[in-house]
Structure formats: C-alpha cells, structure tokens
Amino acid sequence: MSSPHNKISIDLRNQTLERVKTSGKSIAEISQEHGIGKTTIYEWLRESTGEVPSRDLIKLEKENRELKQIIGEITVQLGIAQKKW
C-alpha cells in the first residue's frame, strides 16, 4: 500500500521547495497555488534542511540573489565602458 507521500512526484516536491526558497511568498500562498497542504511543505523543508526557514530568511536570501545579479550586470557594464576608453 502506498503512503500519501508517494502521491506527489519528486519533481513537484523539488519545484515547490524551490519556490518556497526563491519566490518570497509565504508557505500558505505556495500551498494554495500547488494544492499541497502547508504541513506537507513544512515537513519537506525539515527533511531537506533540518529546519524550517523563517519568511524573513527566505526574503533575505531572495534579496541577496537579486543583489548579486545586479552586481554582475554592473560589473559587465563597467567592463564594456572601460573597453571604450
């Protein structure tokens, strides 16, 4: 007999966890979007990381990625500008 955990594909689980970590949305919002219970998502987070990140931590990680991207873009622009001189 299969358990409820087997009904959700590993791909969907990974996509859901990635959205939790990168979207800045709450687990409740993502739960509704994917039709997956909040408790299930919290369990997946505990299994994958050993802890459940706070919403603030998720937002900070997203902001950090965005800032790194901006720095990369500025670095490229500066390199192009320096070549023109």
Secondary structure, DSSP 8 states (H G I E B T S, - for coil): ---GGGGS-HHHHHHHHHHHHHS---HHHHHHHHT--HHHHHHHHHHHHSS---HHHHHHHHHHHHHHHHHHHHHHHHHHHHHH-
